[in-house]
Amino acid sequence: MTSPLIAPSLLAADFANLAAEVRAIEQAGADWLHLDIMDGHFVPNLTFGPLVVKALRKHTTLPMDAHLMIAPADPYIAAFAEAGADHISVHPESGPHLHRTLQLIRSLGKKAGVVLNPATPIESIVNVLDLVDIIMVMTVNPGFGGQAFLSSQLPKIAKLRQLIDAQDHEIILQIDGGITPKTAPAVLAAGATCLIAGTAVYGAPDYAAAIKALKTAPATGPDLSPTGG
């Protein structure tokens, strides 16, 4: 099995030293830089916008993976593309016309992603898969870092793996929320190819060791109950 892509989330970094934090995870072996964009409306938190993305772009060669937790998303997509985001992912709930939104992202030369919250069904995206480069499954409710992993989402990940394998183009299956060396094996066993990790990387004393632990996690699906595993 190929090692998963690891995308540390900037949300867990030291915001007083963002440039240094971005350089540090690149040197530590991260594959992508994940950017959690929150508007205080679609989700109950505020983070940062295109100006911060643009400022950080000069400090890293990593692909910037922007997750737009904003509504409406369409008016801001061009700004994030111009700021340097390489991938832009949106929620089906963040606008009235998901197909049009994905078309817009791709027209700007960016990879288009779609994000499924814990309560969002797979059926909401089956008719737009031809425009999708990334499917992100939220294994927490969006809006805050450091939440506990929702093992109830594992069957969804497995179903998406089957759906992706039936497509005629590559789609990265990305998982976001509560990812640690303990939860990663079950996620990988279900078919994930990219892991987003916030506190598991930025909360660790050694970023390189933390990233390596996720990259080398076995795809075995351990017991994820509070007392198991």
C-alpha positions, 0 to 999 in steps of 0.5 A, a space after each residue: 500500500 502506498 503511504 498516505 499524503 499527510 496534510 498538517 492543518 495550519 489551524 493548530 500552528 503557532 499563529 504568532 509564527 506562521 511563516 516559521 511553522 509552515 517552513 518547519 512542516 515542509 522540512 519535516 516531510 509534509 506533503 500538503 499544507 491544509 488551510 481551514 478557512 472559517 467565516 463564523 457563519 457557516 461554522 462557529 469560528 473565525 480563522 483567516 482569509 486570502 491575505 494570510 494565504 498570499 503572505 504564506 505562499 512565498 514561504 513554502 513550495 507545498 501545495 496549499 489545500 484550502 478548505 472553505 468553511 464559508 457560505 456563500 463560497 462562490 464570491 471568495 473562490 477567485 480570491 483564494 485562487 489568486 492568493 496561491 491556493 492549489 486546491 479549493 474544497 467546498 461543502 455542498 451546503 455552502 452554495 445553491 449550485 455545487 456543479 457550478 462551484 466546482 466548474 468555477 474552481 477548475 476554470 481557475 486552474 485549481 483542483 476542486 474538492 467537495 467536503 462531506 460533514 458527518 450528516 451529509 450523505 454521499 448521494 449529495 455528490 454522486 452527480 458531480 464526481 466528474 468535476 471532483 479531484 478531492 473528496 474530504 470526509 469530516 470525521 468531526 463536525 467542522 469549526 474547531 480543532 482538537 475534537 474527538 474522531 467520529 468512528 461512525 464515519 468509517 462506513 462512509 469512507 469505505 463506501 466512497 472508496 468503492 465509488 472512487 474506484 469505479 471512476 475513470 479519473 483519480 480522486 484523492 480521498 481525504 479525511 479531516 478530524 481527530 486524526 492521530 496514529 491511533 485513529 489513522 489505521 482504521 481510516 487507511 483500512 477504509 480506503 483513505 489516501 490523504 490524512 489531515 492532522 492538526 494537533 497530532 502534528 503541530 502539537 507534537 514536540 517533533 514534527 518529523 516524527 509525528 508525520 512519519 508516525 502517520 505515514 507509516 500507520 498500518 491499515 489495520 482498523 483497530 478498536 476506536 472505542 474510548 477504552 480500546 485500541 
